[in-house]
Amino acid sequence: MTAAVCAMVAVAVHGQTFKSHADLVVLDVNVFDGRSDAVPDLPQSVFRVFEDDEPQEITFFSSADVPVTVGLVVDNSGSMIARRAMVVAGGLAFASSSHPEDELFTIHFNEHVRFGLPDGMPFTNRETLLRAALARYPAGGKTALHDAVVSGLAHLERAGYQKRVLIVLTDGEDNASLRSEDEMIERARRSDAIVYTVSNARRDLGAGGNPRVLRTLADITGGTAYVPRSDEAVVRAFDQIAGNIRRGYRIGYVPTNTTHDGGFRRVTVVVRVPGRGDLEVRSRHGYVSDSHD
């Protein structure tokens, strides 16, 4: 059973729950204008969904501001020793712009991957607990990015909300993971989470990191890769991500392809608004279908 498609699905839209006994694909979609600002309040009629180039009928559509489960995955290696204040400020900036019922958690990684909240507390919506979680571990050591992202995606599967987001703050380098980059990317591809990445590479010091892997993580899941040029811009990126999550859309459809072969289904979302040629749509590239023996 994949994360994107279920044989029995309950979807909350505008406070109501709609159930489908057929397979259902759920997409989280953002639309941006030429200034990279999220575009709200678009009607369902301007959206088109294609699976493997075949048009699909939209079963439900929502632009409601609903609670979200969010994981903050934070690089805590030696390069972050002098930048702890930025991490706390960025996380709190995100929280202050979030829905009051959002559930949050933090993961901190160097060569170890550790959760910031106390044991037995998978999520929180309390700022005091989030602040303590962000500052819990001293920075130092190597970088296990791949392992941290996989752990964050796995933890999101425990979420109480259907919309799930992972925000990854790092430079993209990895020198300590047990899992490979390919394993991480495949895990993200199979998840229903949106991944936003924020590069913390010190460009003023000539540090480049690995922006390619950050772009790939965001691109395949329908998120955005941010490349701020200063610690202050990192904090602003967290605030901007919170706003984009609030202004997104949820689209569901029952695929015309009813084959259950475990194959990858390529999905494209198109928005056509008369007089608006500057709109860009971001959504995950597709999903892996169920495999029924």
C-alpha positions as CSV (number, residue, x, y, z in Angstrom):
1,M,0.0,0.0,0.0
2,T,1.6,3.3,-1.0
3,A,1.2,6.6,0.8
4,A,-0.4,8.3,-2.2
5,V,-3.0,5.8,-3.1
6,C,-5.3,3.8,-0.7
7,A,-8.1,1.3,-1.3
8,M,-10.2,3.1,1.3
9,V,-9.5,6.8,1.8
10,A,-11.0,9.4,4.1
11,V,-10.3,13.0,3.0
12,A,-11.2,16.0,5.1
13,V,-12.3,19.0,3.0
14,H,-13.8,22.1,4.6
15,G,-14.5,20.3,7.9
16,Q,-16.3,17.3,6.2
17,T,-15.0,13.8,5.5
18,F,-15.4,12.2,2.1
19,K,-14.8,8.5,1.7
20,S,-13.9,6.7,-1.4
21,H,-13.9,2.9,-1.8
22,A,-12.0,3.2,-5.1
23,D,-8.3,4.1,-5.3
24,L,-7.7,7.7,-4.7
25,V,-4.7,9.9,-5.5
26,V,-4.3,13.0,-3.3
27,L,-2.0,15.9,-4.5
28,D,-0.8,18.9,-2.6
29,V,-0.4,21.7,-5.1
30,N,1.1,25.2,-4.9
31,V,0.8,27.8,-7.6
32,F,3.3,30.7,-7.9
33,D,3.4,33.9,-9.9
34,G,6.4,35.4,-11.6
35,R,7.6,36.9,-8.3
36,S,7.6,33.5,-6.7
37,D,4.7,34.5,-4.5
38,A,2.0,31.8,-3.8
39,V,-1.3,32.5,-5.6
40,P,-4.4,31.8,-3.5
41,D,-8.1,31.7,-4.2
42,L,-8.0,29.9,-7.6
43,P,-11.2,28.0,-8.5
44,Q,-11.2,24.3,-9.3
45,S,-12.1,25.0,-12.9
46,V,-8.6,26.3,-13.8
47,F,-6.9,23.1,-12.7
48,R,-6.3,20.1,-15.0
49,V,-4.7,16.8,-13.9
50,F,-3.0,14.3,-16.2
51,E,-1.7,10.9,-15.3
52,D,0.8,9.4,-17.8
53,D,-0.6,12.1,-20.2
54,E,-4.2,10.9,-19.8
55,P,-6.7,13.5,-18.4
56,Q,-8.2,12.7,-15.0
57,E,-11.5,13.9,-13.4
58,I,-10.9,15.8,-10.2
59,T,-12.9,14.1,-7.5
60,F,-12.5,16.7,-4.8
61,F,-10.8,20.1,-4.5
62,S,-9.9,22.3,-1.5
63,S,-8.1,25.5,-0.8
64,A,-9.0,25.6,2.9
65,D,-6.3,26.5,5.5
66,V,-6.1,23.2,7.3
67,P,-3.7,22.0,10.0
68,V,-0.5,20.4,8.9
69,T,2.0,18.0,10.4
70,V,5.5,19.5,9.9
71,G,9.0,18.1,10.6
72,L,11.9,20.5,10.9
73,V,15.1,18.5,10.0
74,V,18.1,20.5,11.1
75,D,21.8,20.1,10.3
76,N,23.6,20.0,13.7
77,S,27.1,19.2,12.4
78,G,30.3,21.1,13.3
79,S,29.5,23.8,10.7
80,M,26.5,24.9,12.8
81,I,28.4,25.6,16.0
82,A,28.2,29.4,15.6
83,R,24.7,29.4,14.0
84,R,22.4,28.0,16.7
85,A,20.5,31.3,17.0
86,M,19.6,31.2,13.3
87,V,18.2,27.7,13.8
88,V,16.0,28.7,16.7
89,A,14.9,31.9,15.0
90,G,14.0,30.1,11.8
91,G,12.0,27.4,13.5
92,L,10.1,30.0,15.7
93,A,9.5,32.2,12.6
94,F,7.9,29.2,10.9
95,A,5.8,28.3,14.0
96,S,4.5,31.9,14.4
97,S,3.2,31.9,10.8
98,S,1.6,28.5,11.1
99,H,-1.9,27.3,11.8
100,P,-2.4,27.2,15.6
101,E,-3.3,23.5,15.4
102,D,-0.3,22.4,13.3
103,E,1.7,19.6,14.9
104,L,5.4,19.9,14.8
105,F,8.5,17.9,15.5
106,T,12.3,18.4,15.1
107,I,15.1,16.1,14.0
108,H,18.7,17.1,14.6
109,F,21.5,15.4,12.8
110,N,25.3,15.2,12.7
111,E,26.6,11.6,12.5
112,H,23.6,10.8,14.8
113,V,19.9,11.4,14.0
114,R,18.0,12.5,17.2
115,F,14.5,13.8,17.9
116,G,14.3,17.1,19.7
117,L,11.0,16.6,21.6
118,P,11.0,14.5,24.8
119,D,10.6,10.8,24.5
120,G,6.9,9.8,24.2
121,M,6.0,13.1,22.6
122,P,5.9,12.7,18.9
123,F,4.5,16.1,18.0
124,T,3.7,19.5,19.7
125,N,2.0,22.8,18.9
126,R,3.5,24.6,21.9
127,E,6.1,27.3,21.2
128,T,8.0,26.7,24.5
129,L,8.5,23.0,23.7
130,L,9.5,23.8,20.1
131,R,12.1,26.3,21.3
132,A,13.5,23.8,23.7
133,A,13.6,21.1,21.0
134,L,15.4,23.4,18.6
135,A,18.1,24.1,21.2
136,R,18.3,20.7,22.8
137,Y,21.6,19.4,21.3
138,P,25.0,21.1,21.0
139,A,26.4,21.2,17.4
140,G,29.4,19.2,16.3
141,G,30.4,16.2,14.3
142,K,29.8,14.9,10.8
143,T,26.6,15.0,8.6
144,A,24.1,12.2,8.1
145,L,21.6,14.0,5.9
146,H,20.3,10.9,4.1
147,D,19.5,9.1,7.3
148,A,17.9,12.2,8.8
149,V,15.5,12.7,5.9
150,V,14.5,9.0,5.8
151,S,13.8,9.2,9.6
152,G,11.7,12.4,9.2
153,L,9.6,10.9,6.4
154,A,9.0,7.8,8.5
155,H,8.0,9.9,11.5
156,L,5.5,11.7,9.3
157,E,3.6,8.5,8.8
158,R,2.5,8.8,12.4
159,A,0.9,12.1,11.7
160,G,-2.7,12.9,12.7
161,Y,-3.2,15.2,9.8
162,Q,-3.3,14.3,6.1
163,K,-1.2,17.1,4.9
164,R,2.5,16.5,5.7
165,V,5.6,18.6,5.2
166,L,9.3,18.1,5.9
167,I,11.6,21.2,6.0
168,V,15.3,20.4,5.7
169,L,17.9,22.9,6.7
170,T,21.4,21.8,5.5
171,D,24.0,22.4,2.8
172,G,23.2,19.1,1.0
173,E,26.5,17.4,1.8
174,D,26.6,13.9,3.5
175,N,29.6,12.2,5.0
176,A,28.1,9.9,7.7
177,S,24.9,8.2,6.5
178,L,24.2,4.5,6.4
179,R,21.7,5.1,3.6
180,S,22.7,6.3,0.1
181,E,21.4,9.4,-1.7
182,D,19.4,7.1,-4.1
183,E,17.7,5.4,-1.1
184,M,16.7,8.8,0.3
185,I,15.4,10.1,-3.0
186,E,13.4,6.9,-3.5
187,R,11.9,7.1,0.0
188,A,10.9,10.7,-0.7
189,R,9.3,9.7,-4.1
190,R,7.2,7.1,-2.3
191,S,6.1,9.4,0.4
192,D,3.1,11.7,0.3
193,A,5.0,14.5,2.1
194,I,6.1,17.8,0.6
195,V,9.8,18.5,1.1
196,Y,11.1,22.1,1.3
197,T,14.8,22.5,1.5
198,V,16.7,25.5,2.9
199,S,20.4,25.7,2.1
200,N,22.6,26.9,5.0
201,A,25.8,26.9,2.9
202,R,27.9,29.9,3.8
203,R,28.2,31.4,0.4
204,D,30.1,34.4,1.8
205,L,32.8,32.0,2.8
206,G,32.9,30.2,-0.5
207,A,31.0,27.1,0.8
208,G,28.8,25.6,-2.0
209,G,27.4,22.4,-0.4
210,N,25.4,20.2,-2.7
211,P,22.5,22.2,-4.0
212,R,21.6,19.6,-6.6
213,V,20.4,17.1,-4.0
214,L,18.4,19.8,-2.2
215,R,16.7,20.8,-5.5
216,T,15.9,17.1,-6.3
217,L,14.3,16.5,-2.9
218,A,12.1,19.5,-3.3
219,D,11.3,19.0,-6.9
220,I,10.1,15.4,-6.8
221,T,7.8,16.1,-3.9
222,G,6.3,19.4,-5.0
223,G,8.2,21.6,-2.6
224,T,10.7,24.4,-3.2
225,A,14.5,24.7,-2.7
226,Y,15.5,27.9,-1.1
227,V,19.1,29.3,-1.4
228,P,19.3,32.2,1.1
229,R,22.4,34.3,1.1
230,S,22.5,35.2,4.8
231,D,21.4,33.9,8.1
232,E,18.7,36.6,8.2
233,A,17.4,35.3,4.8
234,V,17.3,31.8,6.2
235,V,14.9,32.9,8.8
236,R,12.8,34.7,6.2
237,A,12.7,31.5,4.1
238,F,11.1,29.6,7.0
239,D,8.4,32.3,7.3
240,Q,7.8,32.2,3.6
241,I,7.4,28.4,3.6
242,A,4.8,28.7,6.3
243,G,2.9,31.1,4.1
244,N,3.1,28.9,1.1
245,I,1.8,25.9,3.0
246,R,-1.2,28.0,4.0
247,R,-2.0,29.1,0.5
248,G,-1.8,25.6,-1.2
249,Y,-4.5,23.4,-2.8
250,R,-5.5,19.8,-2.3
251,I,-6.7,17.9,-5.3
252,G,-7.9,14.3,-5.5
253,Y,-8.9,12.0,-8.3
254,V,-9.6,8.4,-9.0
255,P,-7.1,7.2,-11.7
256,T,-8.5,5.8,-14.9
257,N,-5.6,3.3,-14.9
258,T,-6.8,0.7,-12.4
259,T,-3.8,-1.7,-12.8
260,H,-2.1,-2.5,-9.6
261,D,1.4,-3.4,-10.7
262,G,3.7,-1.4,-8.4
263,G,4.7,0.9,-11.3
264,F,5.4,4.6,-11.2
265,R,2.6,6.8,-12.4
266,R,3.7,10.2,-13.8
267,V,1.3,13.0,-12.7
268,T,1.2,16.6,-14.1
269,V,-1.0,19.4,-12.8
270,V,-1.7,22.3,-15.2
271,V,-3.3,25.7,-14.3
272,R,-4.8,27.8,-17.1
273,V,-6.0,31.3,-16.1
274,P,-6.9,33.7,-18.9
275,G,-4.4,36.6,-19.1
276,R,-2.0,34.9,-16.6
277,G,1.0,33.4,-18.4
278,D,3.3,33.8,-15.4
279,L,1.9,31.0,-13.2
280,E,4.0,28.0,-12.2
281,V,2.6,24.9,-10.7
282,R,4.5,22.7,-8.2
283,S,3.3,19.3,-7.2
284,R,4.9,15.9,-6.8
285,H,5.9,14.2,-10.1
286,G,3.8,11.1,-9.5
287,Y,3.3,8.1,-7.2
288,V,4.0,4.4,-7.0
289,S,0.8,2.3,-7.5
290,D,-0.2,-0.5,-5.2
291,S,1.1,-4.0,-6.1
292,H,-1.5,-6.6,-5.8
293,D,-0.4,-10.2,-6.0
